[in-house]
Amino acid sequence: MRFHNPKDLSIALSIETSELQELFLWKEDISASKIKGDRRQFKRVKEEVADIFIYLLSLSDILGLDLSEAVADKLEENARKYPITKSKGSNKKYDEL
Protein backbone atom coordinates (compact mmCIF):
# COMPACT_ATOMS: atom_id res chain seq x y z
CA MET A 1 0.00 0.00 0.00
CA ARG A 2 2.98 2.25 -0.61
CA PHE A 3 1.08 4.57 -2.92
CA HIS A 4 -2.21 4.47 -1.06
CA ASN A 5 -1.82 7.80 0.67
CA PRO A 6 -4.11 10.83 0.43
CA LYS A 7 -1.86 12.67 -2.02
CA ASP A 8 -1.45 9.84 -4.50
CA LEU A 9 -5.07 8.72 -4.25
CA SER A 10 -6.37 12.25 -4.84
CA ILE A 11 -4.07 12.60 -7.86
CA ALA A 12 -5.21 9.22 -9.20
CA LEU A 13 -8.81 10.29 -8.68
CA SER A 14 -8.20 13.46 -10.68
CA ILE A 15 -6.52 11.53 -13.49
CA GLU A 16 -9.36 9.03 -13.72
CA THR A 17 -11.87 11.88 -13.77
CA SER A 18 -9.92 13.45 -16.63
CA GLU A 19 -10.01 10.13 -18.48
CA LEU A 20 -13.80 10.15 -18.12
CA GLN A 21 -13.95 13.71 -19.44
CA GLU A 22 -11.77 12.74 -22.38
CA LEU A 23 -14.48 10.32 -23.54
CA PHE A 24 -16.80 13.30 -24.04
CA LEU A 25 -14.27 15.73 -25.49
CA TRP A 26 -15.26 17.15 -28.88
CA LYS A 27 -18.50 15.14 -28.97
CA GLU A 28 -21.57 17.09 -30.02
CA ASP A 29 -24.23 14.64 -28.82
CA ILE A 30 -23.41 13.53 -25.30
CA SER A 31 -26.91 12.61 -24.18
CA ALA A 32 -27.41 9.66 -21.87
CA SER A 33 -29.47 7.84 -24.49
CA LYS A 34 -26.65 8.21 -27.04
CA ILE A 35 -24.09 6.80 -24.59
CA LYS A 36 -26.37 3.94 -23.54
CA GLY A 37 -26.99 3.09 -27.18
CA ASP A 38 -23.29 2.81 -28.02
CA ARG A 39 -22.08 -0.38 -26.30
CA ARG A 40 -18.40 0.43 -26.79
CA GLN A 41 -18.75 3.97 -25.43
CA PHE A 42 -20.95 2.80 -22.56
CA LYS A 43 -18.34 0.18 -21.58
CA ARG A 44 -15.57 2.79 -21.56
CA VAL A 45 -17.66 5.20 -19.45
CA LYS A 46 -18.55 2.37 -17.07
CA GLU A 47 -14.86 1.47 -16.63
CA GLU A 48 -13.82 5.05 -15.90
CA VAL A 49 -16.67 5.57 -13.44
CA ALA A 50 -15.63 2.36 -11.66
CA ASP A 51 -12.01 3.56 -11.46
CA ILE A 52 -13.16 6.89 -10.00
CA PHE A 53 -15.35 5.14 -7.45
CA ILE A 54 -12.55 2.75 -6.41
CA TYR A 55 -10.13 5.62 -5.78
CA LEU A 56 -12.80 7.62 -3.95
CA LEU A 57 -13.60 4.66 -1.70
CA SER A 58 -9.91 4.05 -1.07
CA LEU A 59 -9.29 7.69 -0.17
CA SER A 60 -12.33 7.76 2.12
CA ASP A 61 -11.20 4.54 3.78
CA ILE A 62 -7.66 5.64 4.60
CA LEU A 63 -8.95 8.96 5.94
CA GLY A 64 -11.59 7.23 8.05
CA LEU A 65 -14.24 9.26 6.28
CA ASP A 66 -17.80 7.92 6.24
CA LEU A 67 -18.76 8.57 2.64
CA SER A 68 -22.50 8.21 3.25
CA GLU A 69 -22.32 10.73 6.07
CA ALA A 70 -20.24 13.13 3.96
CA VAL A 71 -22.81 12.98 1.15
CA ALA A 72 -25.72 13.51 3.55
CA ASP A 73 -23.94 16.47 5.16
CA LYS A 74 -23.20 18.02 1.77
CA LEU A 75 -26.79 17.61 0.59
CA GLU A 76 -28.01 19.35 3.76
CA GLU A 77 -25.53 22.18 3.23
CA ASN A 78 -26.59 22.57 -0.41
CA ALA A 79 -30.27 22.64 0.60
CA ARG A 80 -29.50 25.53 2.99
CA LYS A 81 -27.38 27.41 0.45
CA TYR A 82 -29.72 26.83 -2.47
CA PRO A 83 -33.34 26.88 -1.27
CA ILE A 84 -35.69 25.80 -4.04
CA THR A 85 -37.76 28.98 -3.73
CA LYS A 86 -34.71 31.09 -4.63
CA SER A 87 -32.60 28.81 -6.80
CA LYS A 88 -35.00 26.85 -9.00
CA GLY A 89 -34.23 27.57 -12.63
CA SER A 90 -31.22 29.71 -11.73
CA ASN A 91 -27.52 29.08 -12.21
CA LYS A 92 -26.48 31.74 -9.69
CA LYS A 93 -24.13 30.93 -6.85
CA TYR A 94 -25.54 30.90 -3.32
CA ASP A 95 -24.02 34.30 -2.54
CA GLU A 96 -25.82 35.82 -5.55
CA LEU A 97 -29.32 34.55 -4.72
N, C-alpha and C positions, 0 to 999 in steps of 0.2 A: 504493500500500500504506500510505497514511496511517493508516488505522485498524487495520492488522494489527500490533498490539503486544500484549504479554502481557495488559495490563489490559483492553483492549477485547475481545480474543478470549475471555478468561475470562468477561467479563460476557455476551458473546454466547452463549457455551456455556451459561451458567446460564439465560439467557432461553429458549433453545431447549429446554432440559431442562424448564423450567416449562411450555412449550407442549405438550410431550409429556405431562406430568402432567395438564394441563388436559383432555386427551382422556379421561382416566379418572375425573375428578372427578365425584362423585355417581352413579357407575355401580355397580350392585349386582353384576352378573355381568361380571367382567373377565378371564375365563379366556382362554387362548390360542385355544382352539377357537372361542369366541364372536367374538373379533377377526378371526380368519382367515375366518370365515364371513360377515362383514359387509364386502363389498368396499370400500364407502366409508370405513368406519372403518379398515380395513387400509391403505388408500392414505394416509390422513392420518397414521397411525402411522409408516408407511414413510418419508414425507416428513420428519417430525420427527426420526426416527432418523438419516436421511441428513444433515440439517442439523447435528445434534450431532456426527456423525462428521467432517464437513467442518471444523467449528471445532476439534475436538480434533486432527485431523491438522495443521491450520494452526498451532495453538499449539505442538504438538510440533516442527514444522518450524522455526519461528523461534527456538525455544529450543535447537535442536540435540539434542533428546531422541529417543532411539531407543525408539519406542513398544513394539515387541516385547520389547526388553530390560526396559523398565519393567514390563510385564505379567508377564514371567517372574520378575523380582525380587520383585514384590508377591505372586505366588502362592507363592514359596518362603517369604517372610516369614509369610504367612497359615498355611502348613503348619506352621511352627514354633510360631506363637502358638496355633493351634487344632488340636492333634493329634486325629486321629479317635477315638482311644481315650478322650479326655476330652470332646470337644466334640460327638460324634455325638448328634443328637436334642436338643441343648441350645441355648438362645438366649443363654447367658451370654457376657459379654465375656471376653477372654483373661485378664484379671487376676482374674476370679472363678472360673476353672476350677480 
